[in-house]
């Protein structure tokens, strides 16, 4: 006996269910394949600086959420260009990332012939945190305020020197903006990362440094350095009694931010997965408290928000670089 034909609606429904059953395992398998091995996070500074302070506990928490180990790979040099280029040219499988500062936006106009396209070759995972830059001197320095610094710089003309973590770094541009607005000349001594800069300040090779809040805090807390001012618009609880530069030079603001980036071509799903892990890690009370103690504020955003923020930052610092004819050499 011939079987009755299957009604069209029922047949269609069964076909869709069969298709879904086929697709679900495939989609699930694709989703859980990332990450599939250790994730290397390149930091374009030497160890011991503010980026290490921000990054080390962060990646530990992210690694737990991602289910894979993460390590920091310090690649200092060329004002963060060496480390950034390493990631820009890495495989787009989500297992090599860049943890850097606002220097990446500054370099877009400061460094001629960059080996990568800042806005296209390094898609953002998200911003991590932000905070002020600290103008610090040795504990025995006669410079005790911004007014003292300006007075001494004008008296000695080009004799004073300041250290930074490198050409093109956020602290370098903050210092150049300070010089411009204060009307002084101070010699720039760039280092391959913050660690050596701190060492030479303490050793008396330079007169002051512009450093990140995260990197300088332990030296100031121990009494080895003295913070004379912060580059935030207002004072920060982590640095009680330390004034903002804007209290002496109205309108001066130059904060540093930290962000996580991936190579061009990294699947959007991988970037979104990393952003989720980033949000969870930075939302931990222990991480927020640690950042606040160093004068930093957690400020995570989405990949799309960070991309828009990057465009604004590149344009903002381009105006400073061009108007002041700032060079890296």
VMD Tcl script that draws the C-alpha trace (Angstrom):
set ca {
  {0.00 0.00 0.00}
  {1.34 3.41 -0.90}
  {2.12 5.68 2.10}
  {0.26 8.96 2.37}
  {2.45 11.89 1.33}
  {3.97 13.94 4.14}
  {2.21 17.30 4.44}
  {4.40 20.11 3.06}
  {4.41 22.07 6.34}
  {5.48 19.02 8.35}
  {8.16 18.12 5.77}
  {9.58 21.64 5.88}
  {9.61 21.60 9.67}
  {11.40 18.26 9.77}
  {13.97 19.51 7.26}
  {14.70 22.61 9.34}
  {15.10 20.52 12.48}
  {17.47 18.17 10.67}
  {19.50 21.13 9.39}
  {19.65 22.69 12.85}
  {20.80 19.39 14.34}
  {23.61 19.35 11.80}
  {24.62 22.97 12.38}
  {24.55 23.08 16.17}
  {27.51 20.75 16.80}
  {29.56 22.50 14.10}
  {28.88 25.97 15.52}
  {29.55 24.80 19.06}
  {32.81 23.14 18.06}
  {33.96 26.33 16.27}
  {33.11 28.45 19.28}
  {35.02 26.37 21.80}
  {38.19 26.10 19.69}
  {39.29 29.58 20.81}
  {41.57 29.93 22.55}
  {43.26 26.62 21.77}
  {46.75 27.37 23.10}
  {48.79 29.81 25.18}
  {48.08 33.50 24.47}
  {51.11 35.78 24.22}
  {50.50 39.40 25.25}
  {53.19 41.67 23.83}
  {54.01 44.74 25.94}
  {56.13 47.25 23.94}
  {57.96 48.46 27.06}
  {60.63 46.98 29.31}
  {59.48 45.15 32.42}
  {58.83 47.07 35.62}
  {56.78 49.91 34.17}
  {53.15 50.92 34.47}
  {52.00 48.60 31.68}
  {53.30 45.62 33.64}
  {51.44 46.84 36.72}
  {48.22 47.06 34.72}
  {48.76 43.84 32.78}
  {50.09 41.07 34.98}
  {47.16 40.57 37.34}
  {44.77 41.34 34.47}
  {45.97 38.49 32.26}
  {45.94 36.07 35.17}
  {42.23 36.67 35.63}
  {41.55 36.66 31.89}
  {43.40 33.35 31.55}
  {41.13 31.74 34.12}
  {38.04 32.86 32.22}
  {39.46 31.84 28.83}
  {40.75 28.49 30.05}
  {44.22 29.01 28.58}
  {47.50 30.36 29.93}
  {48.55 33.92 29.07}
  {52.04 35.37 29.33}
  {53.52 38.85 28.96}
  {56.27 39.24 26.37}
  {58.16 42.53 26.84}
  {59.34 43.93 23.47}
  {60.65 47.46 24.13}
  {62.19 49.80 21.60}
  {61.53 52.50 19.00}
  {58.90 54.22 21.12}
  {56.66 51.10 21.25}
  {56.88 50.56 17.47}
  {58.88 47.31 17.70}
  {56.36 45.58 19.94}
  {53.37 46.98 18.10}
  {54.74 45.90 14.72}
  {55.40 42.42 16.10}
  {51.69 42.04 16.84}
  {50.52 43.75 13.65}
  {52.41 41.10 11.67}
  {51.45 38.15 13.88}
  {49.01 35.45 12.86}
  {45.39 36.54 13.13}
  {44.36 33.60 15.29}
  {43.82 35.54 18.52}
  {46.83 34.02 20.29}
  {49.10 37.10 20.00}
  {47.83 40.37 21.48}
  {49.19 43.84 22.19}
  {48.85 45.57 25.56}
  {49.93 49.16 25.15}
  {49.22 52.75 26.10}
  {47.98 55.87 24.35}
  {51.43 55.94 22.71}
  {49.89 53.87 19.92}
  {47.63 56.79 18.98}
  {50.44 59.32 19.30}
  {52.79 57.37 17.05}
  {50.32 57.54 14.18}
  {51.51 61.09 13.51}
  {54.77 61.27 15.46}
  {56.62 58.42 13.75}
  {57.23 58.80 10.00}
  {56.74 55.69 7.86}
  {55.27 53.42 10.50}
  {55.58 49.76 9.44}
  {51.88 49.27 10.18}
  {48.61 51.17 9.80}
  {47.55 52.16 13.31}
  {43.80 52.23 12.73}
  {43.57 49.30 10.33}
  {46.25 46.76 11.29}
  {45.58 46.58 15.03}
  {41.85 46.25 15.74}
  {41.07 46.97 19.40}
  {39.78 44.47 21.93}
  {39.00 47.31 24.33}
  {40.35 49.97 26.65}
  {41.40 48.76 30.09}
  {41.91 51.79 32.32}
  {43.17 55.35 32.35}
  {44.84 57.72 34.74}
  {47.17 60.68 35.20}
  {50.84 60.96 34.40}
  {53.05 61.91 37.34}
  {55.82 64.48 37.30}
  {58.30 63.00 39.76}
  {61.69 64.04 41.13}
  {64.15 62.46 43.56}
  {63.30 62.84 47.21}
  {66.26 65.21 47.70}
  {65.47 67.41 44.69}
  {65.08 71.16 45.27}
  {62.08 71.08 42.90}
  {58.99 70.86 45.10}
  {56.28 72.27 42.84}
  {55.36 73.09 39.25}
  {56.20 76.71 39.99}
  {59.68 75.67 41.19}
  {60.15 73.58 38.05}
  {59.17 76.41 35.71}
  {61.37 78.92 37.57}
  {64.42 76.63 37.54}
  {63.90 75.66 33.90}
  {63.83 79.32 32.86}
  {66.93 80.11 34.93}
  {68.95 77.17 33.59}
  {67.42 77.29 30.11}
  {68.16 73.91 28.49}
  {70.16 72.47 31.40}
  {67.36 70.48 33.08}
  {66.49 67.02 31.79}
  {63.51 64.73 32.06}
  {63.27 60.98 31.50}
  {60.48 59.16 29.70}
  {59.75 55.55 28.80}
  {60.60 56.30 25.18}
  {60.10 58.48 22.12}
  {56.45 58.64 21.17}
  {55.22 57.40 24.51}
  {52.26 59.04 26.19}
  {54.53 60.46 28.88}
  {56.83 61.96 26.23}
  {53.95 63.88 24.63}
  {52.61 64.92 28.04}
  {56.01 66.42 28.81}
  {56.19 68.19 25.45}
  {52.72 69.62 25.99}
  {53.90 70.81 29.43}
  {56.94 72.52 27.92}
  {54.77 74.19 25.30}
  {52.22 75.53 27.75}
  {54.78 76.51 30.41}
  {57.09 78.19 27.91}
  {60.20 76.32 29.03}
  {62.91 74.11 27.53}
  {63.79 70.83 29.24}
  {65.98 68.21 27.58}
  {64.24 64.92 26.80}
  {66.12 61.72 27.69}
  {64.16 58.76 26.27}
  {64.64 55.23 27.61}
  {63.62 51.82 26.35}
  {60.89 51.50 28.93}
  {60.03 52.96 32.31}
  {62.24 50.69 34.43}
  {65.58 52.15 33.22}
  {64.15 55.67 33.45}
  {63.27 55.14 37.11}
  {66.74 53.74 37.79}
  {68.48 56.75 36.26}
  {66.29 59.26 38.06}
  {67.13 57.62 41.39}
  {70.77 57.50 40.36}
  {70.90 61.22 39.56}
  {71.42 60.94 35.81}
  {68.26 62.98 35.08}
  {66.48 65.73 37.00}
  {62.89 64.48 36.76}
  {60.63 62.10 34.93}
  {57.16 62.00 33.50}
  {55.85 58.57 34.45}
  {52.61 56.66 34.64}
  {50.65 56.62 37.86}
  {50.87 52.84 38.03}
  {54.61 52.71 37.54}
  {55.74 55.53 39.85}
  {53.41 54.92 42.78}
  {55.60 52.37 44.61}
  {58.64 54.66 44.44}
  {56.68 57.63 45.74}
  {55.09 55.55 48.48}
  {58.52 54.29 49.57}
  {59.88 57.85 49.71}
  {62.46 57.38 46.95}
  {60.66 59.83 44.67}
  {58.45 62.84 45.22}
  {55.45 63.62 43.04}
  {55.22 67.33 42.36}
  {52.13 67.25 40.11}
  {49.61 65.12 38.22}
  {48.45 65.63 34.65}
  {44.78 64.85 35.34}
  {42.26 67.67 35.34}
  {41.82 67.29 39.12}
  {43.61 65.79 42.11}
  {43.57 62.01 42.62}
  {42.91 60.21 45.90}
  {45.86 57.86 45.39}
  {48.20 60.87 45.56}
  {46.99 62.88 48.54}
  {48.25 66.44 48.59}
  {49.66 66.29 45.08}
  {48.21 69.09 42.91}
  {47.16 68.90 39.29}
  {49.37 70.73 36.78}
  {46.21 72.60 35.79}
  {46.27 74.40 39.13}
  {49.39 76.22 37.90}
  {48.88 75.97 34.13}
  {45.13 76.30 33.48}
  {43.78 73.95 30.84}
  {46.63 71.46 30.95}
  {45.42 67.81 30.86}
  {47.24 64.75 29.52}
  {46.11 61.41 30.87}
  {47.39 58.03 29.77}
  {45.18 55.06 28.91}
  {45.86 51.37 28.45}
  {44.30 49.14 25.82}
  {44.34 45.64 24.36}
  {44.69 45.08 20.60}
  {44.82 42.16 18.16}
  {46.29 41.64 14.66}
  {44.26 42.56 11.59}
  {42.04 39.72 10.45}
  {41.42 38.30 13.91}
  {37.84 36.90 13.80}
  {35.34 39.31 15.40}
  {34.03 36.43 17.54}
  {37.51 35.99 19.05}
  {37.79 39.71 19.77}
  {34.36 39.70 21.39}
  {35.36 36.69 23.51}
  {38.47 38.53 24.66}
  {36.42 41.63 25.46}
  {34.11 39.56 27.64}
  {37.10 38.13 29.52}
  {38.56 41.63 29.83}
  {35.33 42.98 31.33}
  {35.13 40.14 33.85}
  {38.76 40.59 34.91}
  {38.53 44.36 35.35}
  {35.22 44.06 37.19}
  {36.83 42.13 40.04}
  {36.86 44.29 43.20}
  {40.49 43.30 43.83}
  {41.57 44.60 40.41}
  {39.61 47.84 40.73}
  {41.10 48.46 44.18}
  {44.62 47.77 42.93}
  {44.21 50.23 40.06}
  {42.69 52.89 42.31}
  {45.63 52.61 44.69}
  {47.88 53.51 41.79}
  {45.67 56.42 40.71}
  {44.08 54.57 37.78}
  {40.41 54.12 36.93}
  {38.99 51.06 35.16}
  {37.43 52.31 31.91}
  {36.59 49.31 29.72}
  {34.70 49.84 26.47}
  {33.55 47.67 23.56}
  {35.68 46.99 20.46}
  {33.50 49.35 18.39}
  {33.62 52.08 21.04}
  {37.37 51.69 21.30}
  {37.77 51.96 17.52}
  {35.90 55.29 17.56}
  {37.90 56.45 20.59}
  {41.14 55.59 18.77}
  {40.20 57.74 15.78}
  {39.57 60.70 18.10}
  {42.87 60.13 19.97}
  {44.90 59.91 16.77}
  {43.47 63.23 15.59}
  {43.88 64.88 19.00}
  {47.61 64.10 19.26}
  {48.19 64.79 15.56}
  {47.30 68.42 16.23}
  {49.83 68.63 19.10}
  {52.61 66.93 17.11}
  {52.08 69.08 14.04}
  {51.64 72.39 15.84}
  {54.79 71.89 17.89}
  {56.80 70.16 15.13}
  {57.67 67.39 17.57}
  {60.20 64.88 16.28}
  {61.30 61.54 17.68}
  {64.98 62.04 16.88}
}
mol new
graphics top color blue
foreach p $ca { graphics top sphere $p radius 0.5 }
foreach p [lrange $ca 0 end-1] q [lrange $ca 1 end] { graphics top cylinder $p $q radius 0.2 }
display resetview
